[in-house]
Amino acid sequence: MAISLYDVSVASFVQTLAGVAGFLEKGRAHCEATGASADDLVGFRLAEDMLPFSFQVVSVAHHTLGAIQGVKAGVFTPAGPTPEPGYSGLQKLITEAQAGITSLTPEEVNGLEGKDMVFKLGEMQMPFLAEDFLMSFSLPNLHFHATTAYDILRHKGVKLGKRDYLGPLRLKR
């Protein structure tokens, strides 16, 4: 069985988005149970020179659905601000990314293979083929930001384990 671009990108995005949605929900429940405000987590940083929790979650959506949209458009730029503020806005963003990703067909994504595209950051431009962009740029960024969001919640006392991060495994049927 050959592995397709859809298998290595979208299927992985679906799994990670589900994990993120799950641990965000556990974070919300933890805050409710402890009387804390989930919105207080939004600006939290593990280190002074790192971007906040909100950026980590926005980047998860941006490096999944946003990555595919960027490949289709031929250009990918850094993520913008959260459309809706607060913790619930972050949860909604992940839900929307899940809906967008799961609506993609294998034919649609596999048809992007070999497509030229560019990552733009100001004047800097990095040329990619679609598959190289997804595998060497967006997938590593996705896991970096998902892990950082997970770590922030763990740091703030949310009871999470490795299974919460992994999301649903693609087990043999």
C-alpha positions as CSV (number, residue, x, y, z in Angstrom):
1,M,0.0,0.0,0.0
2,A,1.4,3.4,-1.0
3,I,1.2,6.3,1.4
4,S,-0.4,9.4,-0.1
5,L,0.0,13.1,0.7
6,Y,-3.5,12.9,2.2
7,D,-2.4,10.1,4.6
8,V,0.7,11.9,5.8
9,S,-0.8,15.3,6.2
10,V,-4.6,15.4,6.7
11,A,-4.8,12.1,8.6
12,S,-2.1,13.4,10.9
13,F,-3.8,16.8,11.2
14,V,-7.1,15.1,12.2
15,Q,-5.4,13.1,14.9
16,T,-3.5,16.0,16.4
17,L,-6.5,18.4,16.2
18,A,-8.6,15.8,18.1
19,G,-5.9,15.6,20.8
20,V,-5.7,19.4,21.1
21,A,-9.5,19.7,21.2
22,G,-9.6,17.1,24.0
23,F,-6.9,18.6,26.1
24,L,-8.4,22.1,25.7
25,E,-11.7,20.7,27.0
26,K,-9.9,19.2,30.0
27,G,-8.3,22.6,30.6
28,R,-11.7,24.3,30.6
29,A,-13.1,21.6,32.9
30,H,-10.1,22.0,35.2
31,C,-10.6,25.7,35.5
32,E,-14.3,25.3,36.2
33,A,-13.5,22.7,38.9
34,T,-10.9,24.9,40.6
35,G,-12.7,28.2,40.3
36,A,-10.1,29.6,38.0
37,S,-10.8,31.5,34.8
38,A,-9.9,29.7,31.6
39,D,-9.4,33.2,30.0
40,D,-6.4,33.7,32.4
41,L,-4.6,30.9,30.5
42,V,-4.8,32.7,27.2
43,G,-1.9,35.1,27.8
44,F,0.2,32.6,29.8
45,R,3.8,32.0,28.7
46,L,6.2,29.3,30.0
47,A,9.1,31.8,29.5
48,E,9.1,35.5,29.1
49,D,10.5,35.4,25.6
50,M,8.0,32.9,24.2
51,L,4.6,33.6,22.6
52,P,1.5,33.0,24.8
53,F,-0.9,30.0,25.0
54,S,-3.3,31.7,22.6
55,F,-0.6,31.9,19.9
56,Q,0.2,28.2,20.4
57,V,-3.4,27.2,19.8
58,V,-3.9,29.6,16.9
59,S,-0.7,28.0,15.3
60,V,-2.2,24.5,15.6
61,A,-5.2,25.6,13.5
62,H,-2.9,27.6,11.2
63,H,-0.5,24.6,10.5
64,T,-3.4,22.2,9.8
65,L,-6.3,23.8,7.9
66,G,-4.4,27.0,7.2
67,A,-1.5,24.9,5.7
68,I,-3.8,23.2,3.2
69,Q,-5.4,26.6,2.4
70,G,-1.9,28.1,1.9
71,V,-0.9,25.3,-0.4
72,K,-4.1,25.7,-2.4
73,A,-3.5,29.5,-2.7
74,G,0.3,29.0,-3.4
75,V,1.3,31.2,-0.5
76,F,1.4,30.7,3.3
77,T,2.0,33.5,5.8
78,P,2.2,33.6,9.6
79,A,-1.0,33.3,11.5
80,G,-3.0,36.3,12.5
81,P,-4.8,37.0,15.8
82,T,-7.5,34.8,17.2
83,P,-10.8,35.6,15.5
84,E,-12.7,35.4,18.8
85,P,-11.0,36.3,22.0
86,G,-10.7,34.2,25.1
87,Y,-10.4,30.5,25.8
88,S,-13.7,29.7,24.2
89,G,-12.6,31.5,21.0
90,L,-9.5,29.2,20.9
91,Q,-11.7,26.1,21.4
92,K,-14.0,27.3,18.5
93,L,-11.0,27.9,16.3
94,I,-9.9,24.3,16.8
95,T,-13.4,23.0,16.2
96,E,-13.5,25.0,12.9
97,A,-10.1,23.6,11.9
98,Q,-11.4,20.1,12.6
99,A,-14.5,20.7,10.4
100,G,-12.4,22.2,7.6
101,I,-9.8,19.4,7.6
102,T,-12.3,16.6,7.8
103,S,-14.2,18.0,4.8
104,L,-11.2,17.6,2.6
105,T,-11.1,14.6,0.2
106,P,-8.1,12.4,-0.5
107,E,-8.3,13.4,-4.2
108,E,-8.4,17.1,-3.4
109,V,-5.2,16.9,-1.2
110,N,-3.4,14.3,-3.3
111,G,-4.0,16.6,-6.3
112,L,-1.8,19.3,-4.6
113,E,1.4,17.1,-4.9
114,G,4.1,18.8,-6.9
115,K,2.4,22.2,-6.6
116,D,4.7,25.2,-6.2
117,M,4.1,27.4,-3.2
118,V,5.9,29.9,-1.0
119,F,6.1,30.8,2.6
120,K,6.2,34.5,3.0
121,L,7.4,36.4,6.1
122,G,7.7,40.1,5.3
123,E,10.2,40.4,2.5
124,M,11.5,36.8,3.1
125,Q,10.2,34.1,0.8
126,M,10.9,30.4,1.0
127,P,9.9,28.3,-2.1
128,F,8.5,24.8,-1.5
129,L,6.7,22.0,-3.3
130,A,3.4,21.4,-1.5
131,E,4.4,18.0,0.0
132,D,7.7,19.4,1.2
133,F,6.0,22.4,2.8
134,L,3.5,20.2,4.6
135,M,6.0,17.6,5.8
136,S,9.0,19.7,6.6
137,F,7.4,23.0,7.7
138,S,3.8,22.7,8.8
139,L,3.8,19.2,10.4
140,P,6.8,20.0,12.7
141,N,5.3,23.4,13.5
142,L,2.0,21.7,14.3
143,H,3.6,19.4,16.8
144,F,5.8,22.1,18.3
145,H,2.8,24.4,19.0
146,A,0.5,21.5,20.1
147,T,3.1,20.3,22.5
148,T,3.7,23.8,23.9
149,A,0.0,24.3,24.5
150,Y,-0.2,20.9,26.2
151,D,2.8,21.8,28.4
152,I,1.3,25.1,29.4
153,L,-1.9,23.4,30.5
154,R,0.2,20.7,32.4
155,H,2.2,23.5,34.0
156,K,-1.1,25.2,35.2
157,G,-2.2,21.9,36.9
158,V,-4.4,20.3,34.3
159,K,-4.3,16.6,34.7
160,L,-3.1,15.4,31.2
161,G,-1.2,12.4,30.0
162,K,0.4,11.3,26.8
163,R,-2.9,9.8,25.5
164,D,-4.5,13.2,25.8
165,Y,-1.8,14.6,23.4
166,L,-1.9,11.7,21.0
167,G,-5.6,11.8,20.1
168,P,-7.2,8.9,18.4
169,L,-4.7,6.4,17.0
170,R,-5.2,4.9,13.6
171,L,-5.4,1.3,14.7
172,K,-5.6,-1.7,12.3
173,R,-9.1,-2.5,11.5
